[in-house]
Amino acid sequence: MPPPFHLDRANGKLLGVCAGIANRFGWDPLLVRVAFVIGALAGFGSAIIVYIAIALIAD
């Protein structure tokens, strides 16, 4: 069973969302950050709204 999701502010760059997602699934945090940047550029900023929502709801 993977660990529960939580913000990883110690290893995070902004709010710890990408680092928390990476810890939850065992991925590299850099890949999650790149995916959010690509999502923000391709989705006209919708990934930014998702990022902020996760940061406000989690922990």
C-alpha angles and dihedrals in degrees: 000000000000119000117269118265119266135153112267101212093165093062098025125107100208115001101340097252097124093043090050092051090048092051092048095054100028095246132139110270091222091062091051091049092049090049091053092049092049089046091050093050097042096040096047092247099316091124088059090058090048090049092052092046091053091048091052097044101041121078 
